[in-house]
């Protein structure tokens, strides 16, 4: 009889302890939306051995929910483009945008609303991270508008395209994935869908970039042998999308080639120099300079040494000038 009473009392204590534990456990622990309704908030719970760790993990869980939504949305859009023939995003655009989601590690407007130390269950600290949708929409709309305005400023041409237009458009292209992230977050928070606006903006930037790259660049080379040095520079420009050969271009690359025989021991020796300056004939500005020098030798004749010097200069131009030009253009 005594044993039965002890068992009943023990069971009662267990039930009572469980009830007290359940009462102490906050409602948001099992279902955050019970405290922070989904129509008004985005909320996630995270845990850790310390309060700081729990708060960090709660914020990370919230960021992950945004990243998952964005990744899934972009994947669907890219699939629609491939299957339906619609121009939405290319695979590279998609990967750039997904890469930009790293910025979501520090979401704007996230708050830790509450924490709880589970001393009874010994599971550590817990925290609930919350973003109020109305405030989030306001903040992300402002960030999106600011980024769109910056892209428009970079890609809008007022006095005709120039070489620096390419660098500006390149910067604008790099901002587009960031703008898409802001737009997707805004959409997740119940804001307007501005994806079509960004598609038009991307098209605008690409058109301006193409206009700039379609500008002809005239290449004037003196002291050349068989036009080979001029051809080496022309190849670099055409590989960047420019046209060459026009004699009425605003932009001119003036190239001076000098070959000089120099004394040697047993071989014929030629020292070469190539000096190139890219000029804006409209403003008179010297935009870019490039200089190389070297020395080549040949056992047979001076002409052979000269030919080898031209080949050496060609090889240097083909290797070095693409890098110099790309850096100048901001590519």
N, C-alpha and C positions, 0 to 999 in steps of 0.2 A: 504493500500500500504506500509505504513511504517512498519506495522507488518510483512508483507511478506519479506521485505528487512532484517529485524532483524533476521527472521527465517533462511533466506538464509545465512546470515553472520555467525549465530550461527552454522549452519550445516557445513559451510566451515571451521570454527575454529575446530570443532570436528574432521572432516576429516583430517585437517592439523595436529592436535595434534596426531591423530592416526598414521599418516605417519611418523611424527618425532619420535614417540615412537618405531615404527617398525624399523626405521633406527638406533636408538640407541641400540636396542636389538641385541646382537651378534648373528651371524649365527649359532654358536654351541649350542645355547640355545634350539632350537627346534630339531635340527638334528646335533649332534656332528660330524657325518661322513662327513658332508659337508665341514668341516674344517680339520678334521683328518680322512682321508680315511681308511676304514676297512682293506684294504690290507696291510696297514702300521702301524696302531695303534689299540689299544683297548681303548675306551673312554666312560666315563659316566659323567652325570651332577648331581649335588646335590645342595640343597638349605638350607638356614637357616637364622635366624634373625641377625646373625653376620657373618663377613667374615670368621672367624675361623670355625664357625659351618658349613658354606657352604662347605669349603674345606674338613673338616672331613667327611661330609656326601657324598661328591663326591667320596672320596677315598673308603668309605664304600660301595657305589653303585658299584664301580669297583670290589671290592673284592667279593661282592655278585654274580656278574656275573660269576666269576671264580668258586665260591663255587657251584653254580647251575649247571654249566657244569660238574664239577667233580662228584657231587652227582648223576646226571643223568647218566653219563658214567659208574660209578661203579654199579649202580642199573641195568643197561642193561647187563653188564658183568656177574653180579651175576645171573641174570635171564637166560642168555645163558648157564651158567654152570649147572643150575638146569634142564633146558629143554633139552639141548643137551648133557649132560653128560660130559662136558668138565671141567677140573680142572682149574678154574681161581681164584675164591675167595670164601671162606666160608662166611656165614653171619657175623661171628665175625670179620673176616678180613675186611669186608666191613665197619662195624661200626667203627673199629679202624681207617680206612683210612678217613672216613667222619669226625671223631673226630679230626683227624690231620689237617683238613682244617682250624682250628682255627688260624693256623700260617699264613693264607692268609690275616688276618686282617692287616698285615704289608707286603704288596706285595713289592717285590724288583723292584726298577726302576720306581715307580709311581711318576709322577710330576703333579702339579697343573699348567696348562698352562695359564689359564685366569680366571678372576673373573668379576662379574658385579653386581652393586647395582641397583636394580629396584626401583628407587625413584618415577618414574611416576606411576607404577602399585602398588607400596607399598607391593610387595610380598617378600621383603627382599633381601638378598645377594644370588648370584648363582656362582658356580665354576664348571670348567670342569677338571676332573682328566684323565690323559693320560698315557698310557704305550706304548713306541715305541717297536714294535714287534721284530725288529732285535736285539736291545740291550737286550730286555727281554729274547730272545732265548739264547743269549750268557751267560747271568748271570745265568739263571736257568739250562742250560746245565752244567755250572761249579759247581753249587750246587749239581746237581744230580751225577756228576762224583765223587765229593768229598765224598758224602754219600755212593755211591756204593763201592768206594775204602775202606772206613771204614768197611763196611759190609764184604767185601772179606777178609780184614785183620783179623777180628774177627772170621770168620768161616773157615779159611784155617788152616789145621792142618799139621805141618811139622814133629814133633817128636812123633806122636801118640796122641790119645785123652787122656784127663785127666779130673779130676773132675772140674777144672776151665774152661774146654771147655764148660760146660753147661752154666755157667754164661756168658761167652763171646757170645755164641749163643743166649742166651736170650736177651742180649743187641742188637745183630744184628737183631733179630726179631722185637724189638721195633723201630729200625731205618727203617724197610721196608715200613711201611705206609708213613713215611716222604718222602722216595725216590719215592713212587708212586705218591704223591702229586706233587713233582717236575716234574715227567715224564708227568703227565696230564697237568700241566701248560705249559710245553714245547710243548706238542701236540696242545694245544689251541692257542699257539702263532705261529703255523705253523711249528714247529720243527719235528724231526723224532719220530716215535712211538716206544718207548723202553719198552713197556709193556711185551713183550715176554722175554726180557732180565731179567726183574725183577721176572718173574715167575721162570726162571731157577735159579736165585739167591736165591729165597725163597726155592726151592727144595734143593739146596746145603746146606743151613743153616739147614733145617730140617733133612737132611741125617746125617750131622755132629752131630747134637743134639742127634739123635737116636743112633749113634755109641757110643757117650759118655755115654748115659744112659744104653746101653747094656753091659757096663763094669761090671764084677762080683765084688761084695764086700764080702769078707769073714768076718764072725762074729765069734769071739772066746770069749766064755764066761766061766769064772771060778767061782765056788761057786754058780752056778745056781741050781734051784730046778725044776726038770722035764723039763728043757729047755724053761721055760716060759719067762724068761727075754730075752733070745736070740731071741725067736719068736717075742716078742714085737718089738725089734729093726729091725728084718728082715722084718716085715710087713711095717714099715715106709719106708724102702729102696725100697721094691717092689712097694709100692704105688707111688713112684717117678719114677718108670720105670726101676730100677736096678735089676740085677740078684744077688741072694745070694746063698751061699752054696759051692762055689768053694774054693778049698784049694791051688790054685796056683795064686790067684789074686794079682795084684799089690797093691790094697787097702784093708786094714784090719781094722776092728773095734774091738779093744781089750776091753773087758768088764770084770770088777771085781765086784762080788757081795759079800757083807759081811753081815751076819746075826749074831746078838749078843743079847743074853738074858740079860735083865737089871732088877734090882729089881723094884717091884711095890707094891702097897698096897694089893688089893684083887685079881688082875688079873695077868696072865702071860704076860710079855712084851717082845717085840722084837724090837731092833733098827736095821734099815737096811741102807746100803750105796751102791750106784751103781756108779762106775767110768768108763767112756767110753772114749776112745781116738781113733780117726780115723787117721791111719798112711799110708803114702806112702812108701811102702817097697823098691821102686826103689831109692828114694832119702833119705829115713830115716826121712823125715819131719813129724811132728805131725800137722795135718791139722785142727782138730776140737776136742774139749774136751767137755764132758757133765757130770755133777755130780749132783746126787740127794741124799737126806737122809730123813729119816722119822722114825716114831715109831708107832707100832700097838700093840694092846692088845687083849687077849681073856680069858674068864673065865674058860675054860675047861682044856687046856693043852698048853705046850710050842710049840708042833708041830702045834697046831691050830693057835697060835700067829705067828709062822714063816710063815704059809700059808697065813695068813692075811697080813703079811709084804710083801710077794711076790706079792700079789694082789694089794696092795697099790703102790708098785714100778711099776708094769705093767701099772696101770692107769696113773701114772705121765708120764711115757715114752710115752704112746699113746697120751697124751694130749700135752706135751711140745716138745718132740723131733722132730715131723714133722715141727714145726715152726723154731726150731734151724737149722735143716738140710736145709729147704727151704731158710732161710736167708744166710746160707753158700754158697749154690749153686747159689744165686742171683735170686731166683725165686719169 
